Amino acid sequence: MKTVWIIVCREFRSRVRRPSFWLLSFVIPLLVAGLYLLPPLLASRPVRQVRVAVVDESGIFATQLQSSDAAAYLPVGSVTYGRRMVDDGDADALLLILARETTIPTDAVLYYHAHSPSAPLQADIDHQLQTILRNSILLDVHGITVEEYALMERTRIRLRTQDMATGREAYAQVKSVLGLALALLALLSVVLFGGQVTHGVMEERHSRVVEMLLSSTRPFPLLAGKVLGIGMAGLLQFTLWLALSAAAIGGIRTAYADMFARVESRQLQSLATKGSEATAQFQAALQQQPVSELMQGLESIDWGPVVLCFFLFATAGYLLYAGLFAALGARLDKDADSSAFTLLLSAPLLTACCCIPALLSDPSGPLAVVLSLVPFTSPVALLFRLPFGVPVWQVVLSLALILLFVPLCTAWAAAVYRRRILKG
């Protein structure tokens, strides 16, 4: 045991002392913070108003199209005049709404010159045309006003799912997102730090350091110490990523509070300009309080067991696969081959990720139980099911099976390790 601890300390110190370790520990959170800040920065840029000349042959749409900071709609009398406005630079595009004698309008063409209209502009035009046409049909054919239709749209039944024994609501969407996040984090930790084991073994093989180490210790404690040392360094780096990313995002929210407020206000104003119906739908969405429901869903989760199980299964999954990654590093001769074989070795975990839609449809079904008990898929499958509630016996049995396979895989990897090193 003393030999294993010495090797653990050596592996841990050798990685923590590398400049690349600390560089990545700080660069990754900065990258996450930058990606978080980029969308509101882009959204807060001054918006250039696009001028659209409108020729409405049906006489239904032109006066009802609502302009905004992003688009101004300019009714004109003829296509010839509209084209002249575009050619002279007085308009950026020409919207022609064709009319039919016996049917409602079904065709509209957006002409442009040199610069293609943006996707948001096209979406806004399409939304307004559909809304105006529908409201016109409702009023003329069915005698239903816009306000009456908005009232019908706001009238909904909220379906809630509750546990009969505890009375708690299910919050299935919140739990799905949380389960997916846990599964992907477990997959990332296994593949990322398992790949470091592969590269570490290959480096020692090429430098012939491992031959000197094997002269004073056996392969099993050497490999076990390497796996534990790299795992401890990986856990430290993973913790730094989470803590620094959370701190960076919190700092950005505080430092750019005004910008975030302006972006949210602009989004609200953009929605309100789409008409009274859109505004009514937005108010109805506010009344449903999705943010409050999200917070309630997060509060309904028993975070103690979730965090504990995530730590246990992510660690056990790493220990299980690290031995296999070490054997892979002992057998490979070229770094170029490691990526492809790492992906192949991670196939069971990737298979479990591909089965997540099936697990979501039936979190307690036979497939979910089988994937949660198979050691090579359970780190992903069981963590995804965890927020939905997993029987204690399945959690204990799954973890026990993983821990049972850990020494077996490590012993097999040590045998491969010894044979490949001694044979060169």
Contacts in CASP RR format, 6 or more apart in sequence:
PFRMAT RR
TARGET T0000
AUTHOR 0000-0000-0000
METHOD contacts of the structure
MODEL  1
MKTVWIIVCREFRSRVRRPSFWLLSFVIPLLVAGLYLLPPLLASRPVRQV
RVAVVDESGIFATQLQSSDAAAYLPVGSVTYGRRMVDDGDADALLLILAR
ETTIPTDAVLYYHAHSPSAPLQADIDHQLQTILRNSILLDVHGITVEEYA
LMERTRIRLRTQDMATGREAYAQVKSVLGLALALLALLSVVLFGGQVTHG
VMEERHSRVVEMLLSSTRPFPLLAGKVLGIGMAGLLQFTLWLALSAAAIG
GIRTAYADMFARVESRQLQSLATKGSEATAQFQAALQQQPVSELMQGLES
IDWGPVVLCFFLFATAGYLLYAGLFAALGARLDKDADSSAFTLLLSAPLL
TACCCIPALLSDPSGPLAVVLSLVPFTSPVALLFRLPFGVPVWQVVLSLA
LILLFVPLCTAWAAAVYRRRILKG
3 217 0 8 1.000
3 221 0 8 1.000
4 221 0 8 1.000
4 224 0 8 1.000
4 225 0 8 1.000
4 228 0 8 1.000
5 225 0 8 1.000
7 213 0 8 1.000
7 217 0 8 1.000
7 221 0 8 1.000
7 222 0 8 1.000
7 224 0 8 1.000
7 225 0 8 1.000
7 226 0 8 1.000
7 229 0 8 1.000
8 225 0 8 1.000
8 228 0 8 1.000
8 229 0 8 1.000
8 232 0 8 1.000
9 229 0 8 1.000
11 225 0 8 1.000
11 226 0 8 1.000
11 228 0 8 1.000
11 229 0 8 1.000
11 230 0 8 1.000
11 233 0 8 1.000
12 229 0 8 1.000
12 230 0 8 1.000
12 232 0 8 1.000
12 233 0 8 1.000
15 21 0 8 1.000
15 196 0 8 1.000
15 229 0 8 1.000
15 230 0 8 1.000
15 233 0 8 1.000
15 234 0 8 1.000
16 233 0 8 1.000
16 236 0 8 1.000
21 233 0 8 1.000
21 237 0 8 1.000
24 237 0 8 1.000
25 237 0 8 1.000
25 240 0 8 1.000
25 241 0 8 1.000
25 244 0 8 1.000
26 244 0 8 1.000
28 241 0 8 1.000
28 245 0 8 1.000
29 240 0 8 1.000
29 241 0 8 1.000
29 244 0 8 1.000
29 245 0 8 1.000
29 247 0 8 1.000
29 248 0 8 1.000
30 248 0 8 1.000
32 241 0 8 1.000
32 245 0 8 1.000
32 248 0 8 1.000
32 249 0 8 1.000
33 245 0 8 1.000
33 248 0 8 1.000
33 249 0 8 1.000
33 252 0 8 1.000
34 252 0 8 1.000
36 248 0 8 1.000
36 249 0 8 1.000
36 252 0 8 1.000
37 252 0 8 1.000
37 256 0 8 1.000
40 256 0 8 1.000
40 259 0 8 1.000
40 260 0 8 1.000
40 263 0 8 1.000
41 259 0 8 1.000
43 263 0 8 1.000
43 266 0 8 1.000
43 267 0 8 1.000
44 259 0 8 1.000
44 262 0 8 1.000
44 263 0 8 1.000
44 266 0 8 1.000
47 69 0 8 1.000
47 70 0 8 1.000
49 69 0 8 1.000
49 70 0 8 1.000
49 71 0 8 1.000
49 72 0 8 1.000
50 70 0 8 1.000
50 71 0 8 1.000
50 72 0 8 1.000
50 92 0 8 1.000
50 93 0 8 1.000
50 117 0 8 1.000
50 118 0 8 1.000
50 121 0 8 1.000
51 71 0 8 1.000
51 72 0 8 1.000
51 74 0 8 1.000
51 90 0 8 1.000
51 91 0 8 1.000
51 92 0 8 1.000
51 93 0 8 1.000
52 71 0 8 1.000
52 72 0 8 1.000
52 73 0 8 1.000
52 74 0 8 1.000
52 91 0 8 1.000
52 92 0 8 1.000
52 93 0 8 1.000
52 94 0 8 1.000
52 95 0 8 1.000
52 110 0 8 1.000
52 121 0 8 1.000
52 125 0 8 1.000
53 74 0 8 1.000
53 76 0 8 1.000
53 81 0 8 1.000
53 82 0 8 1.000
53 85 0 8 1.000
53 86 0 8 1.000
53 90 0 8 1.000
53 91 0 8 1.000
53 93 0 8 1.000
53 94 0 8 1.000
53 95 0 8 1.000
54 61 0 8 1.000
54 62 0 8 1.000
54 65 0 8 1.000
54 73 0 8 1.000
54 74 0 8 1.000
54 75 0 8 1.000
54 76 0 8 1.000
54 94 0 8 1.000
54 95 0 8 1.000
54 97 0 8 1.000
55 62 0 8 1.000
55 75 0 8 1.000
55 76 0 8 1.000
55 77 0 8 1.000
55 78 0 8 1.000
55 79 0 8 1.000
55 82 0 8 1.000
55 94 0 8 1.000
55 95 0 8 1.000
55 96 0 8 1.000
55 97 0 8 1.000
56 62 0 8 1.000
56 75 0 8 1.000
56 97 0 8 1.000
57 96 0 8 1.000
57 97 0 8 1.000
57 98 0 8 1.000
57 99 0 8 1.000
57 105 0 8 1.000
58 97 0 8 1.000
58 98 0 8 1.000
58 99 0 8 1.000
58 105 0 8 1.000
59 97 0 8 1.000
59 99 0 8 1.000
60 97 0 8 1.000
60 105 0 8 1.000
60 132 0 8 1.000
60 133 0 8 1.000
60 136 0 8 1.000
61 97 0 8 1.000
61 105 0 8 1.000
61 128 0 8 1.000
61 129 0 8 1.000
61 132 0 8 1.000
61 133 0 8 1.000
62 73 0 8 1.000
62 75 0 8 1.000
62 97 0 8 1.000
63 75 0 8 1.000
64 128 0 8 1.000
64 132 0 8 1.000
65 73 0 8 1.000
65 125 0 8 1.000
65 128 0 8 1.000
65 132 0 8 1.000
66 73 0 8 1.000
66 128 0 8 1.000
66 273 0 8 1.000
66 274 0 8 1.000
66 275 0 8 1.000
67 73 0 8 1.000
67 273 0 8 1.000
68 124 0 8 1.000
68 269 0 8 1.000
68 270 0 8 1.000
68 273 0 8 1.000
69 266 0 8 1.000
69 269 0 8 1.000
69 270 0 8 1.000
70 120 0 8 1.000
70 121 0 8 1.000
70 124 0 8 1.000
70 270 0 8 1.000
71 121 0 8 1.000
71 124 0 8 1.000
71 125 0 8 1.000
73 95 0 8 1.000
74 85 0 8 1.000
74 91 0 8 1.000
76 82 0 8 1.000
76 85 0 8 1.000
79 94 0 8 1.000
79 96 0 8 1.000
82 91 0 8 1.000
82 94 0 8 1.000
83 94 0 8 1.000
83 111 0 8 1.000
85 91 0 8 1.000
85 94 0 8 1.000
86 92 0 8 1.000
86 93 0 8 1.000
86 94 0 8 1.000
86 111 0 8 1.000
86 112 0 8 1.000
86 113 0 8 1.000
87 113 0 8 1.000
92 112 0 8 1.000
92 115 0 8 1.000
92 117 0 8 1.000
93 110 0 8 1.000
93 111 0 8 1.000
93 112 0 8 1.000
93 113 0 8 1.000
93 117 0 8 1.000
93 121 0 8 1.000
94 110 0 8 1.000
94 111 0 8 1.000
94 112 0 8 1.000
95 108 0 8 1.000
95 109 0 8 1.000
95 110 0 8 1.000
95 111 0 8 1.000
95 125 0 8 1.000
96 108 0 8 1.000
96 109 0 8 1.000
96 110 0 8 1.000
96 111 0 8 1.000
97 105 0 8 1.000
97 107 0 8 1.000
97 108 0 8 1.000
97 129 0 8 1.000
98 105 0 8 1.000
98 106 0 8 1.000
98 107 0 8 1.000
98 108 0 8 1.000
98 109 0 8 1.000
99 105 0 8 1.000
100 106 0 8 1.000
104 133 0 8 1.000
104 137 0 8 1.000
105 133 0 8 1.000
108 125 0 8 1.000
108 129 0 8 1.000
110 117 0 8 1.000
110 122 0 8 1.000
110 125 0 8 1.000
124 274 0 8 1.000
127 274 0 8 1.000
128 274 0 8 1.000
131 274 0 8 1.000
131 275 0 8 1.000
131 277 0 8 1.000
131 278 0 8 1.000
135 146 0 8 1.000
135 149 0 8 1.000
135 277 0 8 1.000
138 144 0 8 1.000
138 145 0 8 1.000
138 146 0 8 1.000
138 149 0 8 1.000
139 145 0 8 1.000
139 146 0 8 1.000
146 276 0 8 1.000
146 277 0 8 1.000
147 276 0 8 1.000
149 277 0 8 1.000
150 276 0 8 1.000
150 277 0 8 1.000
150 280 0 8 1.000
150 281 0 8 1.000
151 280 0 8 1.000
153 277 0 8 1.000
153 280 0 8 1.000
153 281 0 8 1.000
153 284 0 8 1.000
154 280 0 8 1.000
154 281 0 8 1.000
154 283 0 8 1.000
154 284 0 8 1.000
156 284 0 8 1.000
158 288 0 8 1.000
160 169 0 8 1.000
160 170 0 8 1.000
161 169 0 8 1.000
161 170 0 8 1.000
161 172 0 8 1.000
162 168 0 8 1.000
162 169 0 8 1.000
162 170 0 8 1.000
163 170 0 8 1.000
168 300 0 8 1.000
169 296 0 8 1.000
169 297 0 8 1.000
169 300 0 8 1.000
171 293 0 8 1.000
171 296 0 8 1.000
171 297 0 8 1.000
171 300 0 8 1.000
172 388 0 8 1.000
174 293 0 8 1.000
174 294 0 8 1.000
174 297 0 8 1.000
174 298 0 8 1.000
174 301 0 8 1.000
174 387 0 8 1.000
175 297 0 8 1.000
175 301 0 8 1.000
175 387 0 8 1.000
175 388 0 8 1.000
176 360 0 8 1.000
176 387 0 8 1.000
178 298 0 8 1.000
178 301 0 8 1.000
178 306 0 8 1.000
178 387 0 8 1.000
179 383 0 8 1.000
179 384 0 8 1.000
179 385 0 8 1.000
179 386 0 8 1.000
179 387 0 8 1.000
180 356 0 8 1.000
180 384 0 8 1.000
182 306 0 8 1.000
182 310 0 8 1.000
182 383 0 8 1.000
182 384 0 8 1.000
182 386 0 8 1.000
182 387 0 8 1.000
183 352 0 8 1.000
183 353 0 8 1.000
183 356 0 8 1.000
183 380 0 8 1.000
183 381 0 8 1.000
183 383 0 8 1.000
183 384 0 8 1.000
184 353 0 8 1.000
185 310 0 8 1.000
185 314 0 8 1.000
186 310 0 8 1.000
186 313 0 8 1.000
186 314 0 8 1.000
186 317 0 8 1.000
186 379 0 8 1.000
186 380 0 8 1.000
186 383 0 8 1.000
187 346 0 8 1.000
187 349 0 8 1.000
187 350 0 8 1.000
187 353 0 8 1.000
187 379 0 8 1.000
187 380 0 8 1.000
189 234 0 8 1.000
189 238 0 8 1.000
189 314 0 8 1.000
189 318 0 8 1.000
190 314 0 8 1.000
190 317 0 8 1.000
190 318 0 8 1.000
190 321 0 8 1.000
190 346 0 8 1.000
190 349 0 8 1.000
190 379 0 8 1.000
191 342 0 8 1.000
191 346 0 8 1.000
191 349 0 8 1.000
193 230 0 8 1.000
193 231 0 8 1.000
193 234 0 8 1.000
193 238 0 8 1.000
193 318 0 8 1.000
193 322 0 8 1.000
194 230 0 8 1.000
194 318 0 8 1.000
194 321 0 8 1.000
194 322 0 8 1.000
194 325 0 8 1.000
194 342 0 8 1.000
195 325 0 8 1.000
195 338 0 8 1.000
195 342 0 8 1.000
196 230 0 8 1.000
196 234 0 8 1.000
197 226 0 8 1.000
197 227 0 8 1.000
197 230 0 8 1.000
197 322 0 8 1.000
197 323 0 8 1.000
197 325 0 8 1.000
197 326 0 8 1.000
197 329 0 8 1.000
198 325 0 8 1.000
198 326 0 8 1.000
198 328 0 8 1.000
198 329 0 8 1.000
198 332 0 8 1.000
198 338 0 8 1.000
198 342 0 8 1.000
199 329 0 8 1.000
199 335 0 8 1.000
199 338 0 8 1.000
200 226 0 8 1.000
200 230 0 8 1.000
200 329 0 8 1.000
201 210 0 8 1.000
201 226 0 8 1.000
201 326 0 8 1.000
201 329 0 8 1.000
201 330 0 8 1.000
201 417 0 8 1.000
202 329 0 8 1.000
202 332 0 8 1.000
202 335 0 8 1.000
202 338 0 8 1.000
204 210 0 8 1.000
204 213 0 8 1.000
205 329 0 8 1.000
205 330 0 8 1.000
205 420 0 8 1.000
205 421 0 8 1.000
205 424 0 8 1.000
210 222 0 8 1.000
210 421 0 8 1.000
211 421 0 8 1.000
213 222 0 8 1.000
214 222 0 8 1.000
214 418 0 8 1.000
214 421 0 8 1.000
214 422 0 8 1.000
218 414 0 8 1.000
219 414 0 8 1.000
219 415 0 8 1.000
219 417 0 8 1.000
219 418 0 8 1.000
219 421 0 8 1.000
220 410 0 8 1.000
220 411 0 8 1.000
220 414 0 8 1.000
222 414 0 8 1.000
222 417 0 8 1.000
223 323 0 8 1.000
223 326 0 8 1.000
223 410 0 8 1.000
223 413 0 8 1.000
223 414 0 8 1.000
223 417 0 8 1.000
224 410 0 8 1.000
224 414 0 8 1.000
226 326 0 8 1.000
227 319 0 8 1.000
227 322 0 8 1.000
227 323 0 8 1.000
227 326 0 8 1.000
227 410 0 8 1.000
230 322 0 8 1.000
231 318 0 8 1.000
231 322 0 8 1.000
235 315 0 8 1.000
253 260 0 8 1.000
268 282 0 8 1.000
271 278 0 8 1.000
271 279 0 8 1.000
271 282 0 8 1.000
272 278 0 8 1.000
272 279 0 8 1.000
272 282 0 8 1.000
301 387 0 8 1.000
305 386 0 8 1.000
306 386 0 8 1.000
306 387 0 8 1.000
309 382 0 8 1.000
309 383 0 8 1.000
309 386 0 8 1.000
309 395 0 8 1.000
310 383 0 8 1.000
310 386 0 8 1.000
312 399 0 8 1.000
313 378 0 8 1.000
313 379 0 8 1.000
313 382 0 8 1.000
313 383 0 8 1.000
313 398 0 8 1.000
313 399 0 8 1.000
313 402 0 8 1.000
314 379 0 8 1.000
314 383 0 8 1.000
316 379 0 8 1.000
316 399 0 8 1.000
316 402 0 8 1.000
316 403 0 8 1.000
316 406 0 8 1.000
317 379 0 8 1.000
317 402 0 8 1.000
319 402 0 8 1.000
319 406 0 8 1.000
319 410 0 8 1.000
320 375 0 8 1.000
320 376 0 8 1.000
320 379 0 8 1.000
320 402 0 8 1.000
320 405 0 8 1.000
320 406 0 8 1.000
320 409 0 8 1.000
321 345 0 8 1.000
321 346 0 8 1.000
321 349 0 8 1.000
321 376 0 8 1.000
322 410 0 8 1.000
323 409 0 8 1.000
323 410 0 8 1.000
323 413 0 8 1.000
324 345 0 8 1.000
324 409 0 8 1.000
324 413 0 8 1.000
325 342 0 8 1.000
325 345 0 8 1.000
326 413 0 8 1.000
326 417 0 8 1.000
327 412 0 8 1.000
327 413 0 8 1.000
327 416 0 8 1.000
327 417 0 8 1.000
328 338 0 8 1.000
328 341 0 8 1.000
328 342 0 8 1.000
328 345 0 8 1.000
329 338 0 8 1.000
330 413 0 8 1.000
330 416 0 8 1.000
330 417 0 8 1.000
330 420 0 8 1.000
330 421 0 8 1.000
331 416 0 8 1.000
331 420 0 8 1.000
332 338 0 8 1.000
332 341 0 8 1.000
343 350 0 8 1.000
348 374 0 8 1.000
348 376 0 8 1.000
348 377 0 8 1.000
349 376 0 8 1.000
349 377 0 8 1.000
349 379 0 8 1.000
349 380 0 8 1.000
351 377 0 8 1.000
352 371 0 8 1.000
352 377 0 8 1.000
352 380 0 8 1.000
352 381 0 8 1.000
352 384 0 8 1.000
353 380 0 8 1.000
355 367 0 8 1.000
355 371 0 8 1.000
355 381 0 8 1.000
356 384 0 8 1.000
358 367 0 8 1.000
358 368 0 8 1.000
359 367 0 8 1.000
359 368 0 8 1.000
359 371 0 8 1.000
359 381 0 8 1.000
359 384 0 8 1.000
359 385 0 8 1.000
362 368 0 8 1.000
363 385 0 8 1.000
363 388 0 8 1.000
363 389 0 8 1.000
364 385 0 8 1.000
364 388 0 8 1.000
368 381 0 8 1.000
368 385 0 8 1.000
369 394 0 8 1.000
371 377 0 8 1.000
371 378 0 8 1.000
371 380 0 8 1.000
371 381 0 8 1.000
371 382 0 8 1.000
372 378 0 8 1.000
372 381 0 8 1.000
372 382 0 8 1.000
372 385 0 8 1.000
372 390 0 8 1.000
372 394 0 8 1.000
372 398 0 8 1.000
373 394 0 8 1.000
373 397 0 8 1.000
373 398 0 8 1.000
373 401 0 8 1.000
374 381 0 8 1.000
374 401 0 8 1.000
375 398 0 8 1.000
375 401 0 8 1.000
375 402 0 8 1.000
375 404 0 8 1.000
375 405 0 8 1.000
376 405 0 8 1.000
378 398 0 8 1.000
378 401 0 8 1.000
378 402 0 8 1.000
379 402 0 8 1.000
382 390 0 8 1.000
382 394 0 8 1.000
382 395 0 8 1.000
382 398 0 8 1.000
END
